[in-house]
Each structure stands twice: as C-alpha cells, then as structure tokens.
C-alpha cells in the first residue's frame, strides 16, 4: 500500500478526483511485468507471458481491466482488515462507505467505475457477514443484488450446473468423490443458509484450491473469501477449516508461480461459463 494513504483516501481519489486515469497509466511500461518476462502487446493492449512452449504451461495474459481490478481489490481487502479491527472501527466507516458506494453507481457504463462498485459491494457484503447484527442503511443495498437463491447468491444456476461442477472437481482431483458425495457438494454450494455439518475437503494445495475458488466467483454475487469461511464447509487437505486469510494468502502466492493445474482449471471454467452463464 502507498505510504501515508488510507483506504478511504484511495477510494475518494478514485471516485471524486479521477485517480482512475493515473492507475491506468501505471499499466503501461510496467517494470514489474517486464522484469518477470512479460512483453507488451500493442495489438490487444495486454502483457503476455508465453511460458514454456515445450510443456505448454505458464502462458498468461494481463489486460488493463484485470490489472485495474487487482489494484482496487488489494485496497478493498486492506480496508476490510483495518475496519474489522473492532466494531467501533466498522461503525465509524459505514457512512463513508455508503457515500463512496453511491458515487460509484453513478457511472456504471464505464467499466472501471463498475469494478470499483463491485469491490465496494463485496466489502459491504463481507462486513455484514462478519457482523450480521450491525444495522446501517448501507446494508440495504445488498438486498437489491441478492437473488435469494443461495447463501453465495448464484446467478440463476440450475442443478445441471452443479452436476457438471462436481464432475469438474473430480476430474481435476480437487476432492475425493468417495469422501464428498454429489449431494453434499450440491447442498454446500446451493443452500440458502450455511450448514457446517456439510463438509468439502480439498485434496490439493491451498494455492491450487484458492485459484480454483477464485475462478468460480463469476458464477456468484457473494462468493467471497469471507463468505466461504463463514459457510464453515470448506477444508484444506490437512482437514483444517479454510479461512479468508488462508485463501487470500494462497491466492496471492498463486501469482508468483506457474502451475499446470491453473491451465486445466481455466479450460474447465470456460466450458462451464459457456454452457451455464447467460449473456
């Protein structure tokens, strides 16, 4: 995080002083990407890492949109950590959070304002999950975005999606199908309320699991690290309940290395998206 800049100041600068443009400028001639071996493609305005052509692994593309989203997401998570130090800290920030969220909704035809709005909405949702008894008008905005279908607020997904998703996690060897039945899997992902007696234990490393769960977010409105922890149903291969900190840390590390697993996950998720998500 930048020295002497609070999360509130960061989001205020984004929304009221057009800091969006300055962040977009950081994308170009980015030494961090170049030093990691990426090259800039003027054709589609992306940074590309071709990986290892012999093993067909490690290929990666970073777009301006994904760069901006990662940038704002880090600040959102930082603000969440600061706010949740105490209930008093949360309460002191809710009015400001509401002001920022309302401002972000004024220009949703712009993709970057939409990203900011989505990140603030996740923050609001995570705070409510962590403190369900908190009362404030900012939480009323959650109702207009929740379809009420499931705890994770799926995007009108049918049972066929969960059948296919279960098959995917089995093919990717993320779970042991002898240990996690299809019905338990379905209930964990689709129930309206968390049921900690239902359990999904992953058999891969936290890094691979976090990467996989991150890719599933496109199918839900509330599939956040906090929501996953609050469900009480997701366990690592050591049979330890996965926390939001575990997942966030693991996902950050996933960007430091190349895993063949990631490419397989991406391929499967794209097929699920093509088949089950409406345009």
C-alpha positions as a Markdown table, in Angstrom:
| # | Residue | x | y | z |
|---|---|---|---|---|
| 1 | Unk | 0.0 | 0.0 | 0.0 |
| 2 | Unk | 1.2 | 3.5 | -0.7 |
| 3 | Unk | 2.8 | 5.5 | 2.1 |
| 4 | Unk | 0.5 | 7.8 | 4.2 |
| 5 | Unk | -2.6 | 6.9 | 2.1 |
| 6 | Unk | -5.6 | 5.4 | 3.8 |
| 7 | Unk | -8.1 | 3.2 | 2.0 |
| 8 | Unk | -10.7 | 5.9 | 2.4 |
| 9 | Unk | -8.4 | 8.5 | 0.7 |
| 10 | Unk | -7.7 | 6.0 | -2.0 |
| 11 | Unk | -11.3 | 5.4 | -2.9 |
| 12 | Unk | -12.1 | 9.1 | -2.6 |
| 13 | Unk | -9.3 | 9.9 | -5.0 |
| 14 | Unk | -10.6 | 7.2 | -7.4 |
| 15 | Unk | -14.2 | 8.4 | -7.4 |
| 16 | Unk | -14.0 | 12.2 | -6.8 |
| 17 | Unk | -10.6 | 13.2 | -8.2 |
| 18 | Unk | -10.3 | 10.8 | -11.2 |
| 19 | Unk | -7.4 | 8.8 | -10.0 |
| 20 | Unk | -8.6 | 6.1 | -12.3 |
| 21 | Unk | -6.6 | 7.6 | -15.1 |
| 22 | Unk | -3.4 | 7.6 | -13.0 |
| 23 | Unk | -3.8 | 3.9 | -12.2 |
| 24 | Unk | -4.4 | 3.1 | -15.8 |
| 25 | Unk | -1.1 | 4.9 | -16.7 |
| 26 | Unk | 0.8 | 2.6 | -14.3 |
| 27 | Unk | -0.2 | -0.3 | -16.6 |
| 28 | Unk | 2.0 | 1.0 | -19.4 |
| 29 | Unk | 5.8 | 0.5 | -19.3 |
| 30 | Unk | 5.2 | -1.6 | -16.1 |
| 31 | Unk | 8.7 | -2.7 | -14.9 |
| 32 | Unk | 7.2 | -5.3 | -12.6 |
| 33 | Unk | 5.7 | -7.2 | -15.5 |
| 34 | Unk | 8.6 | -6.7 | -17.8 |
| 35 | Unk | 11.1 | -7.9 | -15.2 |
| 36 | Unk | 9.0 | -11.1 | -14.8 |
| 37 | Unk | 9.4 | -11.8 | -18.5 |
| 38 | Unk | 6.1 | -10.4 | -19.9 |
| 39 | Unk | 6.1 | -8.5 | -23.1 |
| 40 | Unk | 3.7 | -5.8 | -24.1 |
| 41 | Unk | 1.4 | -6.5 | -27.0 |
| 42 | Unk | 0.2 | -3.3 | -28.7 |
| 43 | Unk | -2.2 | -5.3 | -30.8 |
| 44 | Unk | -4.6 | -6.0 | -27.9 |
| 45 | Unk | -3.1 | -3.8 | -25.1 |
| 46 | Unk | -2.0 | -6.7 | -22.9 |
| 47 | Unk | 1.1 | -8.0 | -21.2 |
| 48 | Unk | 1.8 | -11.6 | -22.3 |
| 49 | Unk | 4.0 | -14.4 | -20.8 |
| 50 | Unk | 4.3 | -17.2 | -23.4 |
| 51 | Unk | 5.5 | -19.6 | -20.7 |
| 52 | Unk | 7.2 | -22.8 | -21.8 |
| 53 | Unk | 6.2 | -23.8 | -25.3 |
| 54 | Unk | 7.6 | -27.3 | -24.8 |
| 55 | Unk | 5.4 | -28.1 | -21.9 |
| 56 | Unk | 2.6 | -25.8 | -23.0 |
| 57 | Unk | 2.5 | -24.3 | -19.5 |
| 58 | Unk | 2.8 | -20.9 | -17.9 |
| 59 | Unk | 1.0 | -18.9 | -20.5 |
| 60 | Unk | -0.5 | -15.8 | -19.0 |
| 61 | Unk | -2.2 | -12.6 | -20.2 |
| 62 | Unk | -2.7 | -9.4 | -18.1 |
| 63 | Unk | -5.2 | -6.9 | -19.5 |
| 64 | Unk | -5.7 | -3.4 | -18.4 |
| 65 | Unk | -9.0 | -4.3 | -16.9 |
| 66 | Unk | -7.6 | -7.2 | -14.9 |
| 67 | Unk | -4.7 | -5.0 | -13.7 |
| 68 | Unk | -7.1 | -2.4 | -12.5 |
| 69 | Unk | -9.3 | -4.9 | -10.8 |
| 70 | Unk | -6.4 | -6.5 | -8.9 |
| 71 | Unk | -5.2 | -3.0 | -7.9 |
| 72 | Unk | -8.6 | -2.0 | -6.4 |
| 73 | Unk | -9.1 | -5.4 | -4.9 |
| 74 | Unk | -5.9 | -5.1 | -2.8 |
| 75 | Unk | -7.1 | -1.8 | -1.4 |
| 76 | Unk | -10.6 | -3.2 | -0.7 |
| 77 | Unk | -9.0 | -6.1 | 1.3 |
| 78 | Unk | -6.7 | -3.7 | 3.1 |
| 79 | Unk | -9.7 | -1.5 | 4.1 |
| 80 | Unk | -11.5 | -4.6 | 5.3 |
| 81 | Unk | -8.6 | -5.6 | 7.6 |
| 82 | Unk | -8.4 | -2.2 | 9.1 |
| 83 | Unk | -12.1 | -1.8 | 9.6 |
| 84 | Unk | -12.5 | -5.2 | 11.3 |
| 85 | Unk | -10.0 | -4.4 | 14.0 |
| 86 | Unk | -13.1 | -3.5 | 16.1 |
| 87 | Unk | -16.8 | -3.0 | 15.8 |
| 88 | Unk | -16.3 | 0.7 | 16.6 |
| 89 | Unk | -14.0 | 1.0 | 13.7 |
| 90 | Unk | -16.6 | -0.5 | 11.4 |
| 91 | Unk | -19.3 | 1.8 | 12.6 |
| 92 | Unk | -17.1 | 4.8 | 12.1 |
| 93 | Unk | -16.6 | 3.9 | 8.5 |
| 94 | Unk | -20.1 | 2.9 | 7.3 |
| 95 | Unk | -21.3 | 6.4 | 6.4 |
| 96 | Unk | -18.2 | 7.0 | 4.3 |
| 97 | Unk | -18.6 | 3.6 | 2.7 |
| 98 | Unk | -22.1 | 4.4 | 1.8 |
| 99 | Unk | -21.1 | 7.7 | 0.2 |
| 100 | Unk | -18.4 | 6.0 | -1.9 |
| 101 | Unk | -20.7 | 3.2 | -3.0 |
| 102 | Unk | -23.4 | 5.6 | -4.1 |
| 103 | Unk | -20.9 | 7.6 | -6.0 |
| 104 | Unk | -19.5 | 4.5 | -7.7 |
| 105 | Unk | -23.0 | 3.7 | -9.0 |
| 106 | Unk | -23.4 | 7.0 | -10.9 |
| 107 | Unk | -21.3 | 5.9 | -13.9 |
| 108 | Unk | -21.7 | 2.2 | -14.4 |
| 109 | Unk | -21.4 | 2.4 | -18.1 |
| 110 | Unk | -17.7 | 2.9 | -17.5 |
| 111 | Unk | -16.1 | -0.5 | -16.9 |
| 112 | Unk | -13.7 | 0.9 | -14.3 |
| 113 | Unk | -16.4 | 2.5 | -12.2 |
| 114 | Unk | -18.2 | -0.8 | -12.4 |
| 115 | Unk | -15.2 | -2.6 | -11.0 |
| 116 | Unk | -15.0 | -0.1 | -8.1 |
| 117 | Unk | -18.7 | -0.5 | -7.4 |
| 118 | Unk | -18.3 | -4.3 | -7.4 |
| 119 | Unk | -15.4 | -4.2 | -5.0 |
| 120 | Unk | -17.3 | -1.8 | -2.6 |
| 121 | Unk | -20.3 | -4.1 | -2.7 |
| 122 | Unk | -18.1 | -7.1 | -1.8 |
| 123 | Unk | -16.8 | -5.0 | 1.2 |
| 124 | Unk | -20.3 | -4.2 | 2.3 |
| 125 | Unk | -21.3 | -7.9 | 2.0 |
| 126 | Unk | -18.3 | -9.1 | 3.9 |
| 127 | Unk | -18.9 | -6.7 | 6.7 |
| 128 | Unk | -22.5 | -7.8 | 7.0 |
| 129 | Unk | -21.5 | -11.5 | 7.0 |
| 130 | Unk | -18.9 | -10.8 | 9.7 |
| 131 | Unk | -21.3 | -8.7 | 11.8 |
| 132 | Unk | -24.9 | -9.8 | 11.0 |
| 133 | Unk | -26.4 | -7.8 | 13.8 |
| 134 | Unk | -25.0 | -4.5 | 12.6 |
| 135 | Unk | -27.6 | -2.0 | 11.5 |
| 136 | Unk | -27.0 | 0.7 | 8.9 |
| 137 | Unk | -28.7 | 1.8 | 5.7 |
| 138 | Unk | -25.6 | 0.8 | 3.6 |
| 139 | Unk | -26.6 | -2.8 | 4.1 |
| 140 | Unk | -30.0 | -2.3 | 2.4 |
| 141 | Unk | -28.1 | -2.1 | -0.9 |
| 142 | Unk | -27.3 | -5.8 | -0.6 |
| 143 | Unk | -31.0 | -6.7 | -1.0 |
| 144 | Unk | -31.1 | -5.3 | -4.5 |
| 145 | Unk | -28.2 | -7.5 | -5.6 |
| 146 | Unk | -29.1 | -10.7 | -3.8 |
| 147 | Unk | -31.3 | -13.1 | -5.8 |
| 148 | Unk | -32.0 | -15.1 | -2.6 |
| 149 | Unk | -31.3 | -18.4 | -4.3 |
| 150 | Unk | -28.3 | -19.4 | -2.2 |
| 151 | Unk | -26.0 | -18.2 | 0.5 |
| 152 | Unk | -23.4 | -17.5 | -2.2 |
| 153 | Unk | -26.1 | -15.8 | -4.4 |
| 154 | Unk | -25.7 | -17.8 | -7.5 |
| 155 | Unk | -26.5 | -16.3 | -10.9 |
| 156 | Unk | -29.7 | -18.3 | -11.6 |
| 157 | Unk | -27.8 | -21.6 | -11.8 |
| 158 | Unk | -29.7 | -24.8 | -12.4 |
| 159 | Unk | -29.0 | -28.2 | -10.9 |
| 160 | Unk | -27.2 | -29.2 | -14.1 |
| 161 | Unk | -24.5 | -26.7 | -13.3 |
| 162 | Unk | -23.7 | -28.3 | -10.0 |
| 163 | Unk | -23.7 | -31.8 | -11.6 |
| 164 | Unk | -21.1 | -30.5 | -14.1 |
| 165 | Unk | -19.1 | -28.6 | -11.5 |
| 166 | Unk | -18.9 | -31.8 | -9.3 |
| 167 | Unk | -17.6 | -33.7 | -12.3 |
| 168 | Unk | -15.0 | -31.0 | -12.9 |
| 169 | Unk | -13.7 | -31.0 | -9.3 |
| 170 | Unk | -13.4 | -34.8 | -9.6 |
| 171 | Unk | -11.6 | -34.7 | -12.9 |
| 172 | Unk | -9.2 | -32.1 | -11.6 |
| 173 | Unk | -8.7 | -34.3 | -8.5 |
| 174 | Unk | -9.6 | -31.4 | -6.2 |
| 175 | Unk | -11.7 | -33.7 | -4.0 |
| 176 | Unk | -12.1 | -37.4 | -3.3 |
| 177 | Unk | -15.5 | -38.4 | -4.7 |
| 178 | Unk | -15.6 | -41.3 | -2.2 |
| 179 | Unk | -15.5 | -38.8 | 0.6 |
| 180 | Unk | -17.6 | -35.9 | -0.8 |
| 181 | Unk | -20.8 | -37.0 | -2.4 |
| 182 | Unk | -22.5 | -35.1 | -5.2 |
| 183 | Unk | -25.5 | -34.3 | -2.9 |
| 184 | Unk | -23.3 | -32.9 | -0.2 |
| 185 | Unk | -21.4 | -30.9 | -2.8 |
| 186 | Unk | -24.7 | -29.5 | -4.2 |
| 187 | Unk | -26.0 | -28.6 | -0.7 |
| 188 | Unk | -22.8 | -26.7 | 0.3 |
| 189 | Unk | -22.9 | -24.6 | -2.9 |
| 190 | Unk | -26.6 | -24.0 | -3.2 |
| 191 | Unk | -28.2 | -23.9 | 0.2 |
| 192 | Unk | -29.8 | -20.7 | 1.4 |
| 193 | Unk | -28.1 | -20.9 | 4.8 |
| 194 | Unk | -24.7 | -22.3 | 5.7 |
| 195 | Unk | -24.6 | -25.8 | 7.2 |
| 196 | Unk | -21.3 | -26.5 | 8.9 |
| 197 | Unk | -22.2 | -30.2 | 9.2 |
| 198 | Unk | -21.7 | -30.4 | 5.5 |
| 199 | Unk | -18.1 | -30.6 | 4.5 |
| 200 | Unk | -16.0 | -30.4 | 1.4 |
| 201 | Unk | -12.3 | -31.4 | 2.0 |
| 202 | Unk | -10.0 | -30.5 | -0.8 |
| 203 | Unk | -7.1 | -32.8 | -1.7 |
| 204 | Unk | -4.8 | -30.2 | -3.4 |
| 205 | Unk | -2.6 | -27.5 | -2.0 |
| 206 | Unk | -4.2 | -24.2 | -0.8 |
| 207 | Unk | -2.7 | -22.4 | -3.7 |
| 208 | Unk | -4.5 | -24.6 | -6.3 |
| 209 | Unk | -7.7 | -24.6 | -4.2 |
| 210 | Unk | -7.7 | -20.8 | -3.8 |
| 211 | Unk | -7.1 | -20.3 | -7.6 |
| 212 | Unk | -10.0 | -22.6 | -8.4 |
| 213 | Unk | -12.4 | -20.9 | -6.0 |
| 214 | Unk | -11.4 | -17.5 | -7.3 |
| 215 | Unk | -12.4 | -18.6 | -10.8 |
| 216 | Unk | -15.8 | -19.7 | -9.5 |
| 217 | Unk | -16.6 | -16.1 | -8.5 |
| 218 | Unk | -18.0 | -15.4 | -12.0 |
| 219 | Unk | -21.0 | -17.7 | -11.2 |
| 220 | Unk | -22.0 | -15.9 | -8.0 |
| 221 | Unk | -22.6 | -12.5 | -6.5 |
| 222 | Unk | -21.4 | -13.3 | -3.0 |
| 223 | Unk | -18.7 | -16.0 | -3.4 |
| 224 | Unk | -16.0 | -14.1 | -1.4 |
| 225 | Unk | -13.3 | -15.4 | 0.9 |
| 226 | Unk | -15.3 | -14.2 | 3.9 |
| 227 | Unk | -18.4 | -15.9 | 2.7 |
| 228 | Unk | -16.5 | -19.1 | 2.1 |
| 229 | Unk | -15.1 | -19.0 | 5.6 |
| 230 | Unk | -18.5 | -18.2 | 7.1 |
| 231 | Unk | -20.1 | -21.2 | 5.4 |
| 232 | Unk | -17.9 | -23.4 | 7.6 |
| 233 | Unk | -17.9 | -26.1 | 4.9 |
| 234 | Unk | -14.6 | -25.8 | 3.1 |
| 235 | Unk | -11.5 | -27.6 | 4.4 |
| 236 | Unk | -7.9 | -28.0 | 3.2 |
| 237 | Unk | -6.2 | -31.3 | 2.6 |
| 238 | Unk | -5.0 | -31.3 | 6.2 |
| 239 | Unk | -8.6 | -31.2 | 7.3 |
| 240 | Unk | -8.4 | -27.6 | 8.6 |
| 241 | Unk | -11.2 | -25.2 | 8.0 |
| 242 | Unk | -10.2 | -22.7 | 5.3 |
| 243 | Unk | -10.2 | -19.1 | 6.5 |
| 244 | Unk | -10.4 | -15.9 | 4.4 |
| 245 | Unk | -6.8 | -15.2 | 5.4 |
| 246 | Unk | -5.7 | -18.7 | 4.2 |
| 247 | Unk | -7.4 | -18.2 | 0.8 |
| 248 | Unk | -6.2 | -14.7 | 0.3 |
| 249 | Unk | -2.6 | -15.5 | 1.1 |
| 250 | Unk | -2.7 | -18.6 | -1.1 |
| 251 | Unk | -4.2 | -16.8 | -4.0 |
| 252 | Unk | -1.5 | -14.1 | -3.7 |
| 253 | Unk | 1.1 | -16.7 | -3.9 |
| 254 | Unk | -0.5 | -18.3 | -6.9 |
| 255 | Unk | 0.6 | -15.3 | -9.0 |
| 256 | Unk | 4.2 | -15.9 | -8.1 |
| 257 | Unk | 4.5 | -19.4 | -9.8 |
| 258 | Unk | 3.1 | -21.2 | -12.8 |
| 259 | Unk | 1.1 | -24.3 | -12.3 |
| 260 | Unk | -0.2 | -26.7 | -15.0 |
| 261 | Unk | -3.2 | -27.1 | -12.7 |
| 262 | Unk | -4.2 | -23.5 | -13.4 |
| 263 | Unk | -4.5 | -24.0 | -17.2 |
| 264 | Unk | -6.6 | -27.1 | -16.7 |
| 265 | Unk | -8.9 | -25.2 | -14.3 |
| 266 | Unk | -9.2 | -22.3 | -16.7 |
| 267 | Unk | -10.2 | -24.6 | -19.5 |
| 268 | Unk | -12.9 | -26.3 | -17.4 |
| 269 | Unk | -14.3 | -23.0 | -16.1 |
| 270 | Unk | -14.5 | -21.6 | -19.6 |
| 271 | Unk | -16.6 | -24.6 | -20.6 |
| 272 | Unk | -18.9 | -24.2 | -17.6 |
| 273 | Unk | -19.3 | -20.5 | -18.3 |
| 274 | Unk | -20.1 | -21.1 | -21.9 |
| 275 | Unk | -22.7 | -23.7 | -21.0 |
| 276 | Unk | -24.4 | -22.3 | -17.9 |
| 277 | Unk | -24.0 | -18.5 | -17.7 |
| 278 | Unk | -26.4 | -16.3 | -19.5 |
| 279 | Unk | -25.0 | -13.5 | -21.6 |
